[in-house]
Amino acid sequence: MKIFILNPPIYSKKKSIMNVRPRQPLSLAYITSLLLKKSYEVNLFDANVMGYKTDRTIKEIEDYHPDILILTSTPIDRWECPNSHIDSIFEIINKSRINPTILTGSHGSLTPDWIFKKCSVQYIVRCEPEMTVLNLIEALVKKEDIKKIRGISYKIGSKVINNEDAARIENLDNLPLPAYHLLPMNKYRYGFPELSPPFTIMLTSRGCPFNCIFCLKVMSKGKYITRSSENVIKEIEYLIDNFKIKSIFFQDWEFTINKERVKKICDLILKKNLRIIWGCNARANDLSYELVEKMKKAGCVRVNIGFESGSQKILDNINKGIKVGDLENAVEICRKNNINIGMYAMLNLPGENKETIKETVDFFAQNKIESMTLNLAIPYFGTPLFERLKTANKKTNFNWDNIEEYAGKIDVEQSPRAARLYYRHFKFKNKFGFFYFFHPGFCKWAIRFIKNKIKKYIKK
């Protein structure tokens, strides 16, 4: 039984707000390891990081002559914020014509009917994919009844069948280490210079116990589940010994929720003298000086924080569960420990108006946060934000082709375009004064902005 596992190139004529990143497709690498333990012949291929387009990717598949094709619409680092437009995936499935083809990822987990309309895929694996894929493969090989396989969708005639949801993986330590050895590890990058190659991402927990209205949690529904500190260290040692890894980004949605576990990981890194530098995602109110100081000693150089907004009104509206003061405290703690701060922030969240935008700009100025790009929140299916969109637009047929058109347009007083204008106006007014449009610094920015717009127009 030959199985081709593909991290596909994700693109479309219609550009998504989210970018595809050159990071390891860990969920596919976990699936590969599970199948290798069962003695299947497996080829794990990352067409995304190789820069392959669909035609070349399809040739790779055809040359391997697989019995089964497995691919994903959402690599693990994009589970919570997938690309909406995935035409390249449909093209690969339809042109390669491997039967069976199995698709994992957020899109099929949320909207299997839509996926089946778009392509000739035979099976969709919903939510956390690793054990479900293994169970499905075993059933197909043994020709067992797939009605018993939880967590899959398929068609009988024209009818879509959605089996009962699969249970979460309760003990993540039981998963084998990802099949890093089948990936081109020298090609992966983080995107910021402090985490230099050889680089990898790791996942030490799944899920999040908090309930921000915009967050897509379908791939790790319910519980927040962690790996043991010892198991995390085992993987770090393997990565250093086999791939000379120098930097790691822990791709957990919120790495610092279990503070005692983080402290133990740090203690073990120091005890074993593991020479790595690393970064993580964290909630602002999870960061104490004691914790961050220990993280710094253990090699932490970057913490990405979900700021979202500098307005308390907006933070409350999105059910963030933090205060503006928590954000200010997190900035101060990280700076005192010489840790770089990355920020996730959004514009035109529900309740946004001219005043709240000014509060956000003032917050950035007061805390000396210079470089800041504010994204628009996409109302992903299955989120409270999407439910608000549905309530306001009862007659609209929402799907992945049109969902991004509503980003930044839910319960706000201004359009996303006007919100960006307000943001820039307040930003330049803070930086250059009331008559900023005469300031040389603003003029230089305006020239660069116009040039970039012209370049994008020419490319189109």
C-alpha positions in Angstrom: 0.0 0.0 0.0 1.6 3.2 -1.2 0.5 6.5 0.4 1.4 10.0 -0.9 1.0 12.6 1.8 1.0 16.2 0.4 1.3 19.6 1.9 -0.1 21.4 -1.2 0.7 24.8 -2.6 -2.2 27.0 -1.5 -3.2 29.8 -3.8 -6.1 31.1 -6.0 -6.8 33.9 -8.4 -8.7 35.5 -5.6 -6.1 36.5 -3.0 -6.7 35.6 0.7 -6.1 38.0 3.5 -3.9 35.4 5.2 -0.5 34.5 3.8 0.9 31.0 3.4 4.0 30.5 5.5 7.1 28.3 4.9 6.7 26.2 8.1 6.6 22.5 8.7 3.2 20.7 8.1 3.3 19.0 11.5 -0.1 17.4 11.4 0.8 15.6 8.1 4.2 14.7 9.6 2.4 13.2 12.6 0.1 11.2 10.3 3.2 10.0 8.4 4.9 8.7 11.5 1.7 6.8 12.6 1.5 5.2 9.2 5.2 4.3 9.1 4.8 2.5 12.4 2.2 0.4 10.7 4.7 -0.4 7.9 2.9 1.4 5.1 5.0 2.8 2.3 4.7 6.6 2.7 6.0 9.6 0.8 5.6 13.0 2.6 6.0 15.8 0.2 5.9 19.6 1.0 5.1 21.3 -2.3 4.4 24.5 -0.5 7.9 25.1 0.8 9.4 23.7 -2.5 7.5 26.4 -4.3 5.8 24.0 -6.7 2.7 25.0 -8.6 -0.2 22.6 -9.2 1.1 21.0 -12.5 4.5 20.1 -11.0 2.9 18.9 -7.8 0.5 16.6 -9.7 3.5 15.2 -11.6 5.2 14.3 -8.3 2.0 12.5 -7.3 1.7 10.6 -10.6 5.4 9.6 -10.6 4.9 8.0 -7.2 1.9 6.0 -8.3 0.1 6.0 -4.9 -2.8 3.9 -3.9 -4.0 6.7 -1.5 -3.5 10.5 -1.6 -3.7 12.4 1.7 -3.5 16.2 1.7 -4.6 19.2 3.8 -6.3 22.4 3.2 -4.8 23.8 6.4 -1.3 23.1 7.7 -1.1 23.0 11.5 0.2 26.6 11.8 -2.9 27.8 10.0 -5.6 25.7 11.8 -7.0 28.8 13.5 -6.7 31.2 10.6 -6.9 29.3 7.3 -6.6 30.7 3.8 -10.2 31.1 2.5 -9.4 30.6 -1.2 -8.0 27.1 -2.0 -8.6 26.6 -5.7 -5.1 25.0 -6.1 -6.2 22.2 -3.8 -9.3 21.5 -5.8 -7.2 21.4 -9.0 -4.8 18.9 -7.5 -7.6 16.6 -6.3 -9.5 16.8 -9.5 -6.5 16.3 -11.9 -4.6 13.7 -9.9 -7.7 11.5 -9.7 -6.4 9.2 -7.0 -9.1 7.1 -5.5 -9.3 7.3 -2.5 -8.2 10.9 -1.8 -8.4 12.1 1.9 -8.6 15.8 2.8 -7.9 17.1 6.3 -8.1 20.7 7.5 -10.4 23.5 8.7 -12.4 23.8 5.5 -13.7 20.3 5.4 -14.2 20.2 9.2 -16.6 23.2 9.0 -18.2 22.9 5.6 -17.9 19.3 4.1 -20.8 19.8 1.8 -19.1 22.8 0.2 -15.9 20.8 -0.3 -17.7 17.9 -2.0 -19.3 20.4 -4.4 -15.8 21.8 -5.3 -13.8 18.6 -5.9 -13.9 14.8 -6.3 -12.4 14.0 -2.9 -13.7 10.7 -1.5 -13.2 11.3 2.3 -13.0 14.4 4.5 -11.4 14.0 7.9 -12.9 16.5 10.3 -11.1 18.2 13.2 -8.0 16.7 14.9 -6.8 14.5 12.0 -4.0 12.1 13.1 -5.9 9.2 14.7 -8.9 9.6 12.4 -6.7 9.3 9.3 -5.0 6.2 10.7 -8.3 4.6 11.6 -9.7 5.3 8.1 -6.7 3.9 6.3 -6.8 0.7 8.4 -10.5 0.3 7.6 -10.0 0.9 3.9 -7.1 -1.6 3.7 -9.0 -4.2 5.7 -12.2 -3.4 3.7 -14.1 -2.7 6.9 -17.3 -0.7 7.3 -16.4 3.0 7.3 -19.7 3.9 9.0 -17.9 3.0 12.2 -15.1 5.5 11.7 -15.7 8.6 13.7 -14.7 12.0 12.4 -15.1 11.5 8.7 -17.5 12.7 5.9 -18.1 11.0 2.6 -20.8 10.6 0.0 -23.1 7.8 -0.9 -24.5 8.7 -4.2 -25.4 12.4 -4.0 -25.9 12.4 -0.2 -23.2 13.6 2.1 -22.7 11.4 5.2 -21.2 13.0 8.3 -20.2 10.3 10.8 -20.2 11.1 14.5 -17.3 13.5 15.6 -14.1 11.8 16.7 -12.9 12.1 20.3 -9.9 14.4 21.0 -6.5 12.9 21.5 -6.3 12.8 25.3 -2.6 11.9 25.7 -0.5 13.8 23.1 2.6 12.0 24.5 1.4 8.9 22.8 1.8 10.4 19.4 5.2 9.6 17.7 7.5 12.4 16.9 6.6 14.0 13.5 8.4 12.5 10.5 10.8 15.4 10.2 13.3 13.2 8.4 11.0 13.2 5.3 10.8 17.0 5.2 13.3 19.5 3.6 14.2 20.9 7.0 16.8 23.3 5.6 14.1 25.2 3.7 11.8 26.3 6.6 11.9 29.9 8.0 10.2 31.9 10.7 10.0 35.3 9.1 11.8 37.4 11.7 15.6 37.4 12.1 15.9 36.6 15.8 14.7 33.0 15.0 17.4 32.1 12.5 17.7 28.8 10.5 18.0 25.9 11.0 14.5 26.5 12.3 11.4 24.5 13.1 8.0 24.9 14.7 6.8 22.6 17.4 3.5 21.9 19.0 3.4 21.3 22.8 -0.3 21.7 23.4 -3.6 21.8 21.6 -6.7 23.9 22.1 -7.4 27.0 24.2 -9.7 27.5 27.2 -10.6 31.1 26.3 -13.4 32.2 24.0 -12.5 35.2 21.8 -15.3 35.7 19.3 -13.1 35.6 16.2 -11.0 32.5 17.0 -11.6 29.4 14.9 -11.1 26.4 17.3 -12.7 23.6 15.2 -9.5 21.7 14.9 -9.0 21.4 18.7 -12.5 21.7 20.0 -13.3 21.5 23.7 -10.4 20.7 26.0 -7.0 22.4 26.3 -4.5 19.4 26.3 -0.8 19.6 26.9 2.2 17.3 26.3 4.4 16.6 29.3 7.5 18.7 29.8 9.7 15.5 29.4 8.1 14.7 26.0 8.7 18.2 24.8 12.3 18.1 25.7 12.7 14.7 24.0 11.6 16.3 20.7 13.9 19.3 21.2 16.8 16.9 21.7 15.9 14.9 18.6 15.7 18.1 16.5 19.1 19.3 17.7 20.8 15.9 17.4 19.4 15.1 13.9 18.9 18.5 12.2 21.2 20.9 14.1 18.1 23.0 14.9 19.1 26.4 16.4 15.7 28.0 16.8 12.1 26.9 17.5 8.8 28.6 17.5 6.2 26.8 19.8 3.1 27.0 17.6 0.7 26.4 20.5 -2.2 28.8 20.4 -1.3 29.9 24.0 2.0 28.5 25.2 2.0 30.0 28.7 -1.4 28.9 30.0 0.1 26.2 32.2 2.8 28.2 33.8 4.3 25.4 35.9 4.7 23.2 32.8 6.5 26.1 31.0 8.8 26.6 34.0 9.6 22.9 34.0 10.4 23.0 30.3 12.7 25.9 30.9 14.3 24.1 33.8 15.0 21.0 31.7 16.4 23.1 28.8 18.8 24.7 31.3 19.6 21.5 33.1 20.4 19.7 29.8 22.2 22.7 28.4 20.2 22.6 25.2 21.5 25.4 23.0 18.4 26.7 21.3 16.6 30.0 21.0 12.8 30.1 20.8 9.6 32.0 20.7 6.0 31.4 21.5 2.4 32.8 21.6 1.1 34.1 25.0 -1.8 35.9 26.6 -0.8 39.2 28.1 -2.2 38.4 31.5 -0.3 35.1 31.7 3.1 36.9 31.7 4.7 37.5 35.1 8.2 38.9 35.5 9.3 35.7 37.2 8.0 33.5 34.3 9.4 35.7 31.6 12.8 35.9 33.3 13.0 32.1 33.4 11.9 31.9 29.8 14.7 34.3 28.8 17.3 32.3 30.7 16.1 29.2 28.8 16.5 30.8 25.4 13.3 32.7 24.7 13.9 35.7 22.4 10.4 36.4 21.2 6.8 36.4 22.5 3.8 37.1 20.3 0.9 38.5 22.1 -2.7 38.9 21.0 -3.2 42.6 21.6 -6.2 42.9 19.2 -7.0 46.5 20.3 -5.9 49.3 22.7 -9.5 50.0 23.5 -11.0 48.3 26.6 -14.4 48.6 25.0 -13.3 46.5 22.0 -11.5 44.0 24.2 -14.7 43.5 26.2 -16.8 43.3 23.0 -14.7 40.4 21.6 -14.6 38.5 24.9 -10.9 38.8 25.1 -10.8 38.5 28.9 -7.9 40.9 29.4 -7.5 44.6 30.3 -5.5 47.3 28.6 -3.4 47.4 31.7 -2.4 43.7 31.1 -1.1 44.6 27.6 0.9 47.5 29.1 2.3 45.2 31.8 3.2 42.5 29.2 5.1 45.1 27.1 7.1 46.3 30.1 7.9 42.8 31.3 9.2 41.6 27.9 11.2 44.8 27.4 12.9 44.5 30.8 13.9 41.0 29.8 15.1 42.1 26.3 12.5 39.9 24.6 11.2 40.9 21.2 7.4 41.4 21.2 5.3 40.3 18.3 1.7 41.6 18.2 -1.5 40.3 16.8 -3.9 43.2 16.4 -7.1 43.8 14.5 -9.1 46.8 13.1 -12.8 47.2 12.9 -13.8 44.6 15.4 -17.4 44.8 16.6 -18.1 48.2 18.2 -15.2 49.9 16.5 -15.6 53.6 15.9 -13.4 56.7 15.4 -12.9 57.0 19.2 -11.8 53.4 19.7 -9.4 53.6 16.8 -7.8 56.6 18.4 -7.5 54.8 21.7 -5.7 52.0 19.9 -3.3 54.4 18.2 -2.7 56.3 21.4 -2.0 53.0 23.2 0.7 52.1 20.6 2.2 55.6 20.8 2.3 55.6 24.6 3.9 52.2 24.7 6.4 53.1 21.9 5.1 50.4 19.6 6.3 51.5 16.2 5.7 48.8 13.6 2.1 47.6 13.6 0.0 46.1 10.9 -3.7 45.7 11.8 -5.6 42.9 10.1 -9.3 42.6 9.6 -11.1 39.7 11.5 -12.5 37.2 9.1 -15.8 35.8 10.4 -14.8 32.2 10.1 -17.6 29.5 10.1 -18.2 28.2 13.6 -17.2 31.3 15.5 -19.4 33.7 17.5 -18.3 36.4 15.0 -19.9 34.4 12.2 -23.1 33.9 14.1 -23.3 37.7 14.4 -22.8 38.0 10.7 -25.6 35.5 10.0 -28.0 37.3 12.3 -27.4 40.5 10.4 -27.5 38.9 6.9 -30.1 36.2 7.1 -30.6 35.9 3.3 -27.0 35.6 2.4 -25.4 32.3 1.3 -22.0 32.3 3.0 -19.2 30.2 1.8 -15.4 30.3 1.7 -15.5 32.1 -1.7 -17.2 35.1 -0.2 -16.6 35.1 3.6 -13.6 37.4 3.5 -15.8 40.1 1.9 -17.3 40.6 5.4 -14.1 40.9 7.3 -14.2 44.1 9.4 -17.8 44.8 8.5 -19.7 43.4 11.5 -21.3 45.8 14.0 -19.0 48.7 13.1 -19.6 52.4 12.4 -17.3 52.7 9.4 -16.0 50.6 6.5 -12.6 48.9 6.7 -11.3 51.4 4.3 -12.4 54.4 6.4 -11.1 52.6 9.5 -7.7 52.4 7.9 -7.8 56.1 7.0 -8.7 57.0 10.6 -5.9 54.8 11.9 -3.3 56.4 9.6 -4.6 59.9 10.4 -4.3 59.4 14.2 -0.9 57.6 13.8 0.7 60.4 11.7 -0.9 63.1 13.9 0.7 61.5 17.0 4.1 61.1 15.2 4.4 64.3 13.2 1.9 66.8 14.6 -1.4 68.3 13.5 -0.1 69.4 10.1 1.6 66.1 9.5 0.9 66.2 5.7 3.6 68.9 5.4 6.2 66.9 7.4 9.1 65.3 5.5 8.6 62.0 7.3 5.0 61.8 6.1 5.9 62.8 2.6 8.5 60.0 2.4 5.8 57.5 3.6 3.3 58.7 1.1 5.7 58.4 -1.8 6.6 54.8 -0.7 2.9 54.0 -0.3 2.0 55.3 -3.8 4.9 53.4 -5.4 3.8 50.1 -3.8 0.3 50.6 -5.0 1.6 51.2 -8.5 3.7 48.1 -8.4 0.7 46.0 -7.2 -1.4 47.4 -10.0 1.2 46.7 -12.7 1.5 43.0 -11.4 -2.2 42.6 -11.8 
